[in-house]
Amino acid sequence: MTAALPLAARVVRWQRKHGRQGLPWQGSRDPYRVWLSEVMLQQTQVSTVMGYYARFLDRFPDVHALAATALDDVLALWSGLGYYSRARNLHRCAQVVVDLHGGQFPRDSATLAALPGIGRSTAAAIAAFCFGERVAILDGNVKRVLARALGFDADLSKATSERALWGLAQSLLPNRGIEAYTQGLMDLGAGVCTLRRPQCGVCPLETLCVAHRQGRPQAYPVKSRRSARGRREHTLLWLEHRGRIWLCRRPDAGVWAGLWSLPEWESADRLAALTNDWHGEGAVLPVIEHALTHFDWTLRPLRWTLPSSMTAGELANLEQSLPAGRWFSTVDALASGLPAPVRKLLTAPSNP
């Protein structure tokens, strides 16, 4: 009977009968495909990842193709998926796999975890799915499943508590069926043991779950309260001349690192002072409210079209007052790595 089964056996049985099946990366023992899916799925829903995953494989069918391309091409294809450090690490990791490992992914989780952008949990998932290594995963969803099931009430914002949960996760591993167990934990966290509305009635762990028995699943996992969300406000300049757009490369660190974007100012007044003696015409566009992980960002776009009659010298003088960048045709701009709000702005039907 299910009630007599230990945790791992319940997860394996449930996954084989009720878990997600047929996802494009499931059943593959190709570490490139599994790695790509695991990186994309970090902090991103499956429904969002599906299209990006297919397009990436079509453009970069193997690790050699990904390593050989330019980072700008990777960022362009990643545009809209968010958390762009994943794309930069993906590209760097591909190069390391090709340069140091002959294009072959290491077969053990410890060596995989040393690669750029592959943490302990992602490395364990690749090793389990592709090479059958008996090793625990512990991403955000799995932490929630195990913390609730075990009643693990130590503060996971502390490194000692996280190490303790890793130890428990390793101790629960089944002797067989590591692939189904690993997938099952992921499936439970994604669709059953959810953050706000856990479906305890259909969970295979219901009868042994400490949090369910206590009637307070929302109390787990325990993590110190995060600091209050911040708020930022900037003005964006959509500057056009003869159908071209001025874009700036974002710094290598920080928000939208390495992407091309519209230049920004801390206030509309500062931008107004700059444009005060410009020729052409400007139009204030609707405000963009963009939510990031740690802060909410208000972006106020100003679209300014310079007259086509400007001389090369006049244009060069104006460029000196702008943040460093270059002109892009609209087609080239949209083919580049752009932040999702900027791409949406440039392609909005109301902004022909």
N, C-alpha and C positions, 0 to 999 in steps of 0.2 A: 504493500500500500504506500501511496505517496507520503502519508503522514510519518511513516517510519524511515523515510529516506533522508540522508544527510543533505546539507545545503547544495553541494556541488552536483549530486545526482539529480536533485530536483530541477536545477537549472538546465542540465543537459537534456533531461526528458522533456521539459517544457519547450526548450528551444527547437528541438527536432519536430515537435508537433505544432507549436504556436508561434515560434519566432519568425523573424523576417527571413524570407527566402527569395532567391532570384535577383538580389541586387547585383549590379554589373560587376562588382569586385568580389562577390562571394564565390566560393568554390575555386578561386584562383590560387595557385601556389607561386605565382609570379610576384616576387617581392616588389618590383617596380610598381605594379598596379595596386597592390595592397598598401604600399607606402604612400602613393599618391592619394588614395582614398582616405587613409588615416589622417594625413595632413589636412586635406580639405575639410574633413568632418570635425576638426577641432573648432569648437564654438560655432558650428554652422549646421543647420538642419539638413537631413538627407535630401529632402525635396529640392533644396537650393543647390546642393552639390551635384545632383545627377547631370544637369546640362553641362556644367563646367567640366566634370570628369570626362564626359564623352568628347567635348571639344579639345581638351588637353591631350587625350590619347590619339585623337585624329591628327593633331598638330605635332605632338611629340610621342611617337609610339613606343619609345624605349628610352632608357637612361642616357644613352649616347646622344640621341637627338636633343634631349633636354639640355644636356651639358654643353652641346655645341652652339646653341642659340644665344642670342644677346639677351641680357636681363630685361631690356625694354620690351622685348617680345613676350617674355613671361609675364611681366607686369600688365601688359596690354590685355592678355588673355585672362588674367586674374581679375581685372577691373570689375568692381561690383561685388566681389566675394568678401572683401574686407580683411582686416588683420593682415596687412600686406607684408609684414615681416615673415609670414609663412611662405610667401612667394619668393622672397629673397633667399631664405634658407633652403627652399626647395631647389632653386637653381644652384646655389653653392654646394649643397649636398650631392647633387648629380655630378658636379665637377669633381668632387672628392672621390666619389665612388668610381668614376672613370679613371682619374689620375692615380689614385692610390690603391684601388682594389680591382683594376682591370675591367671595370664595368660590371662586376659581380657584387651584389650586396652581401655583406658578412652574414653568416648563418646563425650567429648567437646574439642574444639580446644585449649583452655587455658591450660588444664591439659596435653593434648598431647604435647604441645610445651615445657613443662618442662622436657620431656624425652630426654635422650642422643641422639644427632644428629638430632632431629626433630625441625626444626625452625618454625617460625610463618606460613610461606606459606605452608610448607609440612603438618603441623598440620591442617591447614584450609582445604587442599585438602582431607585429610583422613576424617575429620569431615563432610565435604560436601558430599563426595561420599558414605560414609558408614552410616552416621547418619542423613543426611539431614540438618545439621546446616547451617544457612544462614550467611556465613562468607566469607570474601574476601581472594583470593590468590594473591600473588604478586612475582612470580619468575621472572627470567630475561626476559623470553619471554613475559610474561604478562605486565611487566613494559614497554616494548617497544610498545606493542599494545596500552595500555592506554595512554602513553605519547604522541604518535603520534595522536591518535584520539582526545585527549583533548587539544593538543598543550601545554602540560605541560613542561615548559622550565626552571624550577628550577633545580639546580645542584644536581643530585641524589647521588653524593659522600658525600653530607652533610646530617647529620641525620635529620635535620629539614625538608629538602625537601622530604626525604623518608617518614617521618611521614605524611606529607601533601598528598603525593600520596596514602598512605594507607587509609587516610580519604576519599579521592575521590573514591577509589576502593570500600570501604564499602558503600558509598552513592549510588553507581550504581547498587547494587545487586537487582535482581528481587525478587518479593514476592513469585513466584513459579518457579520451574524448575532450582533450584540451581545446580543440577548435570550437566544438559546440558549446563548451562551457564559457569560453571567452566571448563568443558571439552572443550567447544567452544573457550574460551580464550586461552587455551593451544594449541589447534589445529591451531588457527589463527597465534599465535606466532611462531609455529614450521614450518608451511607450506605455509603461505600466507604473513603475515607481517614480513618477514624475515629481517635479519640484513642488508644485502647488496643489495638484489634485491626484494623488496616488490612487490607483485602482486596486485596492487591496483584495477585493473579492475575486479577482482573476489572477492574482499573483501566486506562483507555486511556493513562495516562501511565507505565505500568510500565517500558517499555523506555528511556525517557529520564530516569526519576526517579533523582536522585542518591542519595537516602536509601535507596531499594530496592537500588540497586547496591552501596551500602556495607553493606547488611544491617542497618541500624539506624534504621528509621523513627521509633522512639520518641525518638531524639535531637533531633528537630525538632518544632516550632520551639524555638529556644533562648530561654529566659526565666529571669531570675534567680529563685532560690528564694523563694517567698513566705514571709512570717512565719508562725509557728505559729498554728493556729486558736485562737481564744479560747473561753472558756466563761463563760456567765452563768447565774444561777439567781434566779428570782423566784417569789413567791406571788401567784396571781390570786384575786380575790374575785368570786364569782358571787352577787351580792346580789339577793334577790327580795322583793317586797312586793306582795301582791294581784295576782300574775301579771305584774308588771312587773320589769324588769331595769335596774340602774344601770350605764350605760355612760359612758365618758370619751372625749373626743376626744384622739387622740394628737397630739404636737407636729408642727409643719409640717416638721421635719427629723428624720432618724434613722429607726430601724426602724418600719415600719408607719405612716409619716408621714401624717397627715391622716385615718386610719381611726378608727372607733369601736371601742373594746375594753373589756374588763373592767379595772377598776383593779388596779394591781399594787404589791407591796411587795418590798423587797429581802430580807426574811426572814420566815419563818413566825412568829417570835417577835414581830416588830413588829405584824403583823396580829393575833396573839393578844392582845396588850396592848390593841389597839383594841376588839376584840370581847368583851373580858372581862366587861363589864357590859351587853352587849346582851341583849335578850329574843329569843326565838325559838330556833331550833336550827340547828346547823351540821353539815356532813358533809365529810370530807376525800375528795376524788375522786382517781382514779388519776393518777399523774404523766404529764405530756406532755413528750416529748423532741422538740424542733424544731430542725432544722438550717437555718441561714442561710448566706449566702455566706462570711462570715468568722468565724463562731462558732457553737457549739452552745449551745442554750438549753434549760434545764430549767425547766419551769413546773409549779408545784404548786397546783392549784385547790382552793379552799375554797368550798363552796356553803352559803350562809346564808339561811334563810327567816325573814323577820320576821313577827311575828304580825299578822294582819289587823286586830286590835283596836287597834293603835297609833293614837293621836290625830294630827291634823295637826301639832300642836306638837311632839310627841315625834319624829315623822318628820323635821320640819324641823331639830331639834337634831342628830339623827343625821347628816343630810346635811352639816352643817357640818364634821363630822370626816372626810368622804370627799374624795378628789380631785375637782375640779370635773367635773361631768357632769350627766346628767339621766336620768329614767326613760323606758324604752321598753317598749311591749308586745312580746311575743315576736315577733309578726308584723312589727312595725316594725323590731325589732332585726335580724331575718334579712333584711329588705329593705334594710338599710344596708350600707355598706362595712365588712365585718368581716375581720380577719385569718383565714386559713384554719384555724389551730388553734382559735381561739375559736368560729368557726362550727361546726366539727366537734364541739366540746365541747357547745355548746348544743343540737345536734341529735342527739346520741348516743342510741340506743335505751335505754341504761341510765340516761339522765338525763331522765326524762319531766318 
